[in-house]
Amino acid sequence: MTGRATTDESEWASWLSGLREFPDESYGRAVVVAAHPDDETLGASGLIQALHERGTDIRLVVATDGEAAFPGSSPAERAELGRTRRRELMSALHVQGLDDVEVQWLGLPDSELTGHRGELASALGSAMVGADLCVVPWPGDPHPDHQCAGEVGLRVAPVTAHRWSYPIWMWHWLRPNDSAVPRSRAFGVSMDSSRRRRKAAAIARFTSQVDTSEPILDAATLSHFDRAVEVLFREPPRESAPVDRFADLYAARTDPWSVVDSWYERRKRAVTLACLPDERYGVAVEPACGIGQLTVELAARCDRLTAFDPVDAAVERARGRTEDLPHVQVVPGALPDDFPGEPADLVVFSEILYYLDDADLDSTVDRAVAALRPGGHLLAAHWLPWAPEAPRDGMDAHRRLLEHPDLDPLVEHLDHEFAVHVLRRR
């Protein structure tokens, strides 16, 4: 990277302002991946400290020993540097109060991770079993080892885990206006004085990278890691949530989301039904009906209702709830392919659109709009936080509906938990 223009920390100041805060959620088990010893300290120390403070079980997986930091070194010098960097990392964890963080060393060749993807995938896949939070190097970082560790880590992360990445060399070699920098997915972890002090002390323990005549981490580079905020990128799945995931949930519990009893679900249903402008509808369609609790209440507002779900167990339970309602039909079906083509007066999407990838979401919305009669209503009701299996959050799905050229907004309800929109077909 010698000779390339670098980016001064001051250039990032406006980019860093106004970041959304990293979600304030509890995690049982987190796996943090580093390509080299010190990556996790530079890019995610604040997050790791915050997780540790909340009692999260943390495992740190280090792919290489960072032995090739100085390309001109002899094999013996590289081996010694690898041992040194392992000691430095353990010392860095100690000064952060993270002695009980489990460290797993993979010992793969530094600067050659791309040639060891299979080994890396196997190790990370095993390490991430049971994790509900996975944090990896940003796959777009301008370092091949970081790119590889990030790409592989995201690929093998459990579908049930929240996935995040942290940049390292992005700050030094890219610029805020570069199209590759995903500002829309950036979130900030607040770094109070205690966290900043511990992070600085930890970085100082990597003397092999900081304290040499030609340091890898020089003052300009380190300036990017002494901030009041640490930046992570949300890394959602790129494909629609797999049906098997929901089948597993229904196999484990009769009512996986407590739609019958929870106050959130009961309140959301009441608000959802209250948002419908018409007292009664002719033909209604409810995709992803689940166990049919909303289906029963919708049935009281329409002459005919078709509900469907891709999970057989959910269909069976919804049929049981609606067996005394002859105008309700519950059938197996998945979005987008099984959306019925018959004309409809009302389409209701509840807690489903954020599980769809771009192609499936666009196709689903287009099919729904095509099915709606002119003047018909489309209602969407979705949880605002981001589900780990979901390619998007609820508001992103609603924005796409609001931008559709054939839909006009009629009703909007927004609060801290969910959003409801009703739109009319032109």
C-alpha positions in Angstrom: 0.0 0.0 0.0 3.1 2.2 0.1 2.7 5.3 -2.2 -1.1 5.4 -2.2 -2.8 8.5 -1.1 -4.3 8.3 2.4 -7.3 9.8 4.0 -6.9 12.2 6.9 -9.1 11.6 9.9 -10.6 15.1 9.5 -12.2 14.0 6.2 -14.4 11.5 8.1 -15.8 14.0 10.6 -19.0 14.9 8.8 -19.5 11.2 7.7 -19.3 10.1 11.3 -22.0 12.6 12.5 -25.6 11.4 12.9 -24.9 7.7 12.8 -27.6 5.4 14.1 -26.8 3.8 17.4 -25.8 0.2 17.5 -29.0 -1.7 18.7 -29.3 -1.9 22.4 -30.0 -5.6 22.6 -29.0 -8.5 24.7 -26.9 -11.3 23.2 -26.2 -14.7 24.8 -23.2 -15.7 22.7 -21.1 -13.6 20.4 -18.3 -14.7 18.0 -15.9 -12.0 16.9 -13.6 -12.8 13.9 -10.2 -11.2 13.3 -7.9 -11.8 10.3 -4.9 -10.8 12.4 -4.2 -10.2 16.1 -5.1 -6.5 16.8 -7.9 -6.2 14.2 -10.6 -6.8 16.8 -9.0 -4.2 19.1 -8.8 -1.6 16.4 -12.2 -2.1 14.9 -14.4 -3.5 17.6 -12.9 -3.0 21.1 -15.8 -0.7 22.2 -18.4 -3.3 21.1 -16.6 -6.1 22.8 -16.3 -4.1 26.0 -20.0 -3.3 25.9 -20.9 -6.9 25.2 -18.7 -8.1 28.1 -20.3 -5.6 30.5 -23.7 -7.1 29.7 -22.5 -10.6 30.4 -22.4 -11.9 26.8 -20.3 -15.0 26.3 -17.6 -13.9 23.8 -15.4 -16.0 21.6 -12.6 -14.4 19.6 -11.5 -16.3 16.5 -8.1 -15.2 15.1 -7.5 -16.5 11.6 -3.7 -15.8 11.3 -0.9 -14.9 13.7 0.0 -11.8 11.6 3.5 -13.2 11.1 3.8 -11.7 7.6 3.4 -8.1 8.7 6.9 -7.3 7.5 7.4 -9.0 4.1 11.2 -9.0 4.1 11.4 -11.1 7.3 13.1 -14.5 7.3 11.0 -17.7 8.2 12.5 -17.6 11.7 11.6 -13.9 12.2 8.1 -14.6 11.0 7.6 -17.4 13.4 8.9 -15.3 16.3 6.6 -12.4 15.2 3.6 -14.7 15.2 4.4 -15.8 18.8 4.9 -12.1 19.8 1.6 -11.1 18.3 -0.3 -13.8 20.2 1.2 -12.5 23.4 0.4 -9.0 22.5 -3.3 -9.9 21.9 -3.6 -11.6 25.3 -2.0 -8.6 27.0 -4.4 -6.3 25.1 -7.4 -8.3 26.3 -6.1 -8.1 29.9 -5.9 -4.3 29.9 -9.4 -4.1 28.7 -10.7 -6.4 31.5 -11.4 -9.1 29.0 -9.3 -12.0 30.4 -12.3 -14.4 30.3 -12.9 -13.9 26.5 -12.2 -17.2 24.9 -9.5 -17.0 22.1 -9.4 -19.5 19.3 -6.2 -19.4 17.2 -6.5 -20.9 13.7 -2.9 -20.3 12.7 -3.6 -20.0 9.0 -1.0 -18.3 6.8 -0.9 -14.5 7.1 -1.6 -12.7 3.8 -2.7 -16.1 2.3 -6.2 -16.5 3.7 -7.7 -16.5 0.2 -6.0 -19.8 -0.5 -7.4 -21.4 2.7 -11.1 -20.6 2.4 -12.2 -24.2 3.0 -10.2 -24.5 6.3 -11.4 -21.1 7.4 -15.1 -21.8 6.6 -14.9 -25.1 8.5 -13.3 -23.5 11.6 -15.6 -20.5 11.6 -18.7 -22.6 11.0 -17.9 -24.7 14.0 -17.0 -21.7 16.2 -20.3 -19.9 15.3 -22.6 -22.7 16.3 -25.1 -21.3 18.8 -24.0 -17.7 18.4 -26.7 -15.0 18.2 -24.2 -12.3 17.2 -21.4 -12.7 14.7 -18.9 -9.8 14.1 -16.4 -10.1 11.2 -14.0 -7.8 9.3 -15.7 -5.7 6.7 -15.7 -7.7 3.4 -15.0 -4.5 1.5 -11.9 -3.6 3.5 -8.9 -3.0 1.2 -6.9 -5.9 2.6 -7.3 -9.4 1.1 -7.2 -11.2 4.4 -9.9 -8.9 5.9 -12.0 -9.4 2.8 -11.7 -13.2 2.9 -12.3 -13.4 6.7 -15.4 -11.2 6.3 -16.8 -13.0 3.3 -16.3 -16.5 4.7 -17.5 -15.5 8.2 -20.8 -14.0 6.8 -21.3 -17.0 4.6 -21.1 -19.6 7.4 -22.8 -17.5 10.2 -26.0 -19.1 11.5 -29.2 -17.8 9.9 -30.4 -17.0 13.4 -27.4 -14.7 14.2 -27.3 -11.0 13.9 -24.3 -10.2 11.6 -22.1 -7.2 11.6 -18.7 -6.1 10.2 -16.0 -3.7 11.2 -13.7 -1.7 8.9 -10.0 -1.2 9.5 -8.1 0.0 6.4 -11.2 1.6 4.9 -10.5 4.7 7.1 -7.0 5.1 5.7 -7.3 4.1 2.1 -10.9 4.9 1.1 -12.8 8.2 1.3 -16.2 9.1 2.7 -17.7 9.6 -0.8 -16.5 6.3 -2.2 -19.4 4.3 -3.5 -18.0 1.2 -1.8 -18.4 2.7 1.7 -21.9 1.5 2.9 -22.9 4.6 4.9 -26.6 3.4 4.9 -25.6 0.4 6.9 -23.3 2.2 9.4 -24.1 2.2 13.1 -22.1 3.7 15.9 -21.0 2.3 19.3 -20.5 5.1 21.8 -17.0 5.3 23.2 -17.1 7.0 26.6 -13.8 8.0 28.3 -13.4 4.7 30.0 -13.8 2.6 26.8 -11.5 4.9 24.9 -8.9 4.7 27.6 -9.0 0.9 27.7 -8.9 0.7 23.9 -5.9 3.0 23.7 -4.1 1.0 26.3 -4.9 -2.2 24.4 -3.6 -0.8 21.1 -0.4 0.2 22.8 0.2 -3.4 23.8 0.8 -4.3 20.1 4.3 -3.0 20.2 5.4 -5.0 17.2 3.0 -3.0 15.1 3.2 0.4 16.8 6.7 0.7 18.3 9.1 0.1 15.4 11.2 2.3 13.0 8.5 1.7 10.3 5.3 1.0 12.2 2.4 -0.7 10.5 0.1 1.3 12.7 1.6 4.8 12.5 0.1 8.0 14.0 -2.0 8.8 11.0 -3.5 5.3 10.9 -4.1 5.2 14.7 -5.9 8.6 14.5 -8.9 6.7 13.0 -9.3 4.6 16.1 -9.3 7.2 18.8 -12.8 8.5 18.4 -16.0 9.0 20.5 -17.7 6.5 18.2 -16.8 3.1 16.8 -18.4 2.1 13.5 -19.9 -1.2 12.5 -21.8 -2.1 9.4 -24.9 -4.3 9.5 -24.5 -7.3 7.2 -28.0 -8.7 6.6 -28.6 -11.9 4.6 -28.8 -11.3 0.9 -31.4 -13.9 0.2 -34.9 -14.4 1.5 -35.2 -16.2 4.9 -35.4 -19.9 4.3 -38.7 -21.7 4.9 -36.8 -24.3 6.9 -36.1 -21.7 9.5 -39.8 -21.1 10.1 -40.6 -24.8 10.0 -38.1 -25.3 12.8 -39.8 -22.6 14.9 -43.2 -24.2 14.4 -41.8 -27.6 15.2 -40.4 -26.3 18.5 -43.5 -24.3 19.6 -47.2 -24.2 18.9 -47.1 -20.4 18.8 -43.5 -19.3 18.0 -44.2 -15.5 18.2 -46.8 -15.6 21.0 -49.3 -14.0 18.7 -52.2 -15.1 20.9 -51.0 -13.8 24.3 -48.3 -11.1 23.9 -49.3 -7.5 24.4 -47.2 -6.5 21.3 -49.2 -8.8 19.0 -52.6 -8.0 20.6 -51.9 -4.3 20.4 -50.5 -4.5 16.8 -53.6 -6.4 15.6 -55.9 -3.9 17.2 -54.1 -1.0 15.6 -53.8 -2.8 12.3 -57.6 -3.5 12.1 -58.4 0.1 13.2 -56.2 1.4 10.3 -58.4 -0.2 7.7 -60.5 2.6 6.2 -63.4 0.5 5.1 -65.7 -1.2 7.4 -66.0 -4.2 5.1 -64.2 -5.7 2.1 -65.2 -8.2 -0.6 -62.2 -10.4 -1.3 -59.1 -10.3 1.0 -55.7 -12.0 0.7 -53.4 -12.7 3.7 -50.0 -14.1 2.9 -47.9 -15.7 5.6 -50.9 -16.1 7.9 -49.0 -18.1 10.5 -51.3 -19.8 13.0 -54.3 -17.6 11.8 -54.9 -15.3 14.8 -55.1 -12.2 12.6 -56.9 -14.3 10.0 -59.8 -14.8 12.3 -60.2 -11.1 13.0 -59.8 -10.2 9.4 -62.5 -12.6 8.5 -65.0 -10.5 10.4 -64.3 -7.6 8.0 -64.6 -9.4 4.6 -66.9 -11.6 2.5 -64.1 -14.0 1.4 -60.6 -14.5 2.7 -57.7 -16.5 1.3 -54.8 -17.0 3.7 -51.7 -19.0 3.0 -48.4 -19.9 4.6 -45.3 -21.9 3.4 -45.1 -24.0 6.6 -47.5 -27.0 6.8 -47.7 -26.8 10.6 -48.8 -23.2 10.5 -51.4 -24.0 7.8 -52.8 -26.8 9.9 -53.1 -24.6 13.0 -54.7 -21.7 11.0 -57.2 -24.2 9.5 -58.1 -25.3 13.0 -58.8 -21.7 14.1 -60.9 -20.9 11.1 -62.8 -24.2 10.6 -66.1 -22.6 11.6 -65.7 -19.8 9.1 -66.8 -21.1 5.7 -65.8 -18.0 3.8 -62.1 -18.5 4.9 -59.8 -20.7 2.9 -56.3 -21.5 4.3 -53.9 -23.1 1.9 -50.1 -23.8 1.6 -48.2 -21.2 -0.3 -45.1 -19.1 -0.4 -44.2 -15.7 -1.6 -43.9 -14.6 -4.3 -44.8 -17.5 -6.5 -48.0 -18.6 -4.8 -49.7 -15.2 -4.6 -53.2 -15.7 -6.0 -54.0 -14.0 -9.2 -57.7 -13.5 -8.6 -58.9 -9.9 -8.2 -58.8 -8.7 -4.5 -60.1 -5.7 -2.6 -57.7 -6.0 0.3 -54.2 -7.5 0.7 -52.6 -7.7 4.2 -48.9 -8.2 4.7 -48.1 -8.6 8.4 -44.6 -9.4 9.6 -43.4 -10.9 6.3 -42.0 -8.4 3.8 -38.7 -7.8 5.6 -37.9 -11.5 5.3 -37.8 -11.2 1.5 -34.8 -10.3 -0.6 -34.9 -7.6 -3.3 -36.1 -9.8 -6.1 -38.7 -11.6 -4.1 -40.0 -8.4 -2.5 -40.3 -6.6 -5.8 -42.1 -9.6 -7.3 -44.4 -9.9 -4.3 -45.4 -6.3 -4.4 -45.9 -6.3 -8.1 -48.2 -9.4 -7.9 -50.2 -7.8 -5.0 -50.7 -4.6 -6.9 -51.7 -6.4 -10.0 -54.3 -8.4 -8.1 -55.8 -5.4 -6.4 -58.8 -3.8 -8.0 -58.6 -0.1 -8.7 -59.3 1.5 -5.3 -58.4 -1.6 -3.4 -56.3 -1.4 -0.3 -52.9 -2.8 0.6 -52.1 -2.9 4.3 -48.6 -3.5 5.7 -47.8 -4.0 9.4 -44.2 -4.7 10.5 -42.0 -4.8 13.5 -39.3 -2.0 13.3 -36.2 -3.8 14.8 -34.2 -5.9 12.4 -34.8 -9.7 12.6 -31.5 -11.7 12.2 -32.9 -13.8 9.3 -34.2 -10.7 7.4 -32.5 -8.9 4.5 -34.1 -5.6 5.6 -36.0 -4.0 8.5 -39.6 -3.2 8.5 -39.3 0.5 7.5 -37.2 -0.4 4.4 -40.0 -2.7 3.2 -42.6 0.1 3.8 -40.5 2.7 2.0 -40.6 0.4 -1.1 -44.4 0.3 -0.9 -44.7 4.0 -0.4 -42.5 4.6 -3.5 -44.6 2.3 -5.7 -46.0 4.3 -8.6 -49.4 2.6 -8.5 -50.0 3.0 -4.8 -51.2 6.1 -2.9 -50.8 6.3 0.9 -54.0 6.6 2.9 -53.1 5.8 6.5 -49.9 5.8 8.5 -49.2 4.7 12.1 -45.6 4.8 13.4 -44.5 4.1 17.0 -41.4 2.8 18.7 -42.3 -0.9 18.0 -44.0 -1.2 14.6 -45.3 0.6 11.5 -48.7 0.3 9.7 -49.4 1.7 6.3 -52.5 1.4 4.2 -52.1 2.3 0.5 -54.8 2.5 -2.2 -54.4 1.0 -5.7 -54.7 3.7 -8.4 
